[in-house]
Amino acid sequence: MKVKQYLVAILSTLVFSVGAKAGEYKHSTPAVQGYDVVSYQTGKRPVRGNGNFVSEYQGATYLFSSKDNLEVFEETPEKYVPAYGGYCAFGVSVGKKFIGDPEVWRVVDGRLYLNLDSGIQDEWLKDVPGRIKTANVKWKAIQSKSPASL
């Protein structure tokens, strides 16, 4: 009987320790929902990356559609990562963190900005320079806060 309890204890420990690792955000969710961030600036439309070309930068995992895009990213990643950690640029300008839709985007002065949806983006487009300026200030105050706390 004690052997059975011992085996159950070992199995439980293994299951829970593997589950904790798998649940870590940076390991389970690719940045920009798996879109190739280089493709925003080199193509007409963004394309999805894949598991063959992967890079980590500042704790986020980025996927790429080609080895060339992976290499370009790794030379200057700060040029390609989305502003505000990929959160909606309009949302950040009002002090909130909304998930950015990778298909609702703009590259402004070489920087990728995502928005929540096309309606929100229409509001953002009314004053892009002003919204960016405001968001840059607000981002400093909210970047380390959870979206639910805002």
C-alpha positions as CSV (number, residue, x, y, z in Angstrom):
1,M,0.0,0.0,0.0
2,K,2.8,2.4,0.8
3,V,4.4,1.8,-2.5
4,K,1.2,2.7,-4.3
5,Q,1.0,6.0,-2.3
6,Y,4.6,6.7,-3.0
7,L,4.1,6.3,-6.8
8,V,1.0,8.5,-6.7
9,A,2.9,11.2,-4.9
10,I,5.8,11.1,-7.5
11,L,3.4,11.1,-10.4
12,S,1.4,14.0,-8.9
13,T,4.7,16.0,-8.5
14,L,5.7,15.4,-12.1
15,V,2.3,16.4,-13.4
16,F,2.1,19.6,-11.5
17,S,5.6,20.7,-12.2
18,V,5.2,20.1,-16.0
19,G,1.9,22.0,-15.9
20,A,3.4,25.0,-14.2
21,K,6.1,25.3,-16.9
22,A,3.5,24.9,-19.7
23,G,1.3,27.6,-18.2
24,E,3.9,30.3,-18.3
25,Y,2.7,33.1,-20.7
26,K,6.0,33.6,-22.6
27,H,6.0,29.9,-23.4
28,S,2.4,29.4,-24.5
29,T,1.5,32.5,-26.5
30,P,3.5,33.9,-29.4
31,A,3.8,37.7,-29.6
32,V,1.5,39.4,-32.1
33,Q,-0.6,36.3,-32.2
34,G,2.0,34.5,-34.2
35,Y,2.3,37.1,-37.0
36,D,5.7,37.8,-38.6
37,V,6.5,41.3,-37.3
38,V,9.1,41.9,-40.1
39,S,6.4,41.3,-42.7
40,Y,4.5,44.4,-41.6
41,Q,7.3,46.5,-43.0
42,T,8.4,44.5,-45.9
43,G,5.2,43.3,-47.6
44,K,1.8,44.6,-48.5
45,R,0.1,42.6,-45.7
46,P,1.4,40.9,-42.6
47,V,1.8,37.1,-42.7
48,R,1.8,34.5,-40.1
49,G,5.0,33.1,-38.8
50,N,5.6,29.4,-38.1
51,G,7.4,27.3,-35.6
52,N,10.5,26.8,-37.9
53,F,11.7,30.3,-37.4
54,V,11.5,31.5,-33.8
55,S,13.2,34.2,-31.7
56,E,12.8,35.5,-28.2
57,Y,13.2,39.1,-27.4
58,Q,12.5,40.8,-24.0
59,G,10.6,37.7,-22.8
60,A,8.3,37.5,-25.8
61,T,8.4,34.7,-28.5
62,Y,8.2,35.9,-32.1
63,L,7.5,33.6,-35.1
64,F,8.7,34.3,-38.6
65,S,7.6,33.2,-42.1
66,S,11.2,32.8,-43.3
67,K,14.8,32.4,-42.2
68,D,15.5,35.8,-43.9
69,N,12.9,37.6,-41.8
70,L,14.2,35.9,-38.6
71,E,17.7,37.1,-39.4
72,V,16.5,40.6,-40.2
73,F,14.6,40.7,-36.9
74,E,17.6,39.5,-34.9
75,E,19.8,42.2,-36.3
76,T,17.6,45.0,-35.0
77,P,14.6,43.6,-33.1
78,E,13.6,47.0,-31.6
79,K,12.8,48.2,-35.1
80,Y,10.2,45.5,-35.6
81,V,8.5,44.8,-32.2
82,P,5.1,46.5,-31.9
83,A,4.8,49.6,-29.8
84,Y,3.4,49.2,-26.3
85,G,4.1,45.5,-26.2
86,G,1.5,44.9,-28.9
87,Y,-1.4,46.4,-26.9
88,C,-3.8,48.7,-28.7
89,A,-2.2,52.1,-29.4
90,F,-5.5,53.9,-28.9
91,G,-6.1,52.0,-25.7
92,V,-2.7,53.0,-24.3
93,S,-3.4,56.6,-25.2
94,V,-6.4,56.5,-22.8
95,G,-4.5,54.6,-20.1
96,K,-5.8,51.1,-20.9
97,K,-4.4,47.8,-22.2
98,F,-6.5,46.2,-24.8
99,I,-5.2,43.3,-26.9
100,G,-4.1,44.6,-30.3
101,D,-5.5,42.9,-33.4
102,P,-2.6,41.9,-35.7
103,E,-4.8,42.6,-38.7
104,V,-5.6,46.2,-37.6
105,W,-2.3,48.0,-37.8
106,R,-0.3,50.9,-39.1
107,V,3.5,51.5,-39.5
108,V,4.2,55.1,-38.5
109,D,7.7,56.4,-38.8
110,G,9.0,52.9,-38.9
111,R,7.2,51.7,-35.8
112,L,4.4,49.1,-35.8
113,Y,1.2,50.1,-34.0
114,L,-1.8,47.7,-33.4
115,N,-5.3,48.6,-32.6
116,L,-8.2,46.7,-31.0
117,D,-10.4,46.8,-34.0
118,S,-11.1,49.0,-37.1
119,G,-13.6,51.3,-35.3
120,I,-11.0,52.1,-32.6
121,Q,-8.4,52.5,-35.3
122,D,-10.6,55.1,-37.0
123,E,-10.6,57.1,-33.8
124,W,-6.8,56.7,-33.5
125,L,-6.3,57.8,-37.1
126,K,-8.0,61.1,-36.4
127,D,-4.9,62.3,-34.5
128,V,-2.0,59.8,-34.9
129,P,0.8,62.1,-33.7
130,G,-1.2,63.3,-30.7
131,R,-2.3,59.8,-29.7
132,I,1.3,58.5,-30.0
133,K,2.6,61.4,-27.9
134,T,0.0,60.8,-25.2
135,A,0.4,57.0,-25.3
136,N,4.2,57.3,-24.9
137,V,3.7,59.2,-21.7
138,K,0.9,56.9,-20.4
139,W,2.8,53.7,-21.3
140,K,5.5,54.6,-18.8
141,A,2.9,54.6,-16.0
142,I,1.0,51.5,-17.1
143,Q,3.4,49.2,-18.8
144,S,4.1,47.0,-15.7
145,K,0.4,46.9,-14.6
146,S,-2.0,44.1,-15.5
147,P,-4.7,45.0,-18.0
148,A,-7.4,44.1,-15.4
149,S,-6.1,46.7,-12.9
150,L,-6.5,49.6,-15.3
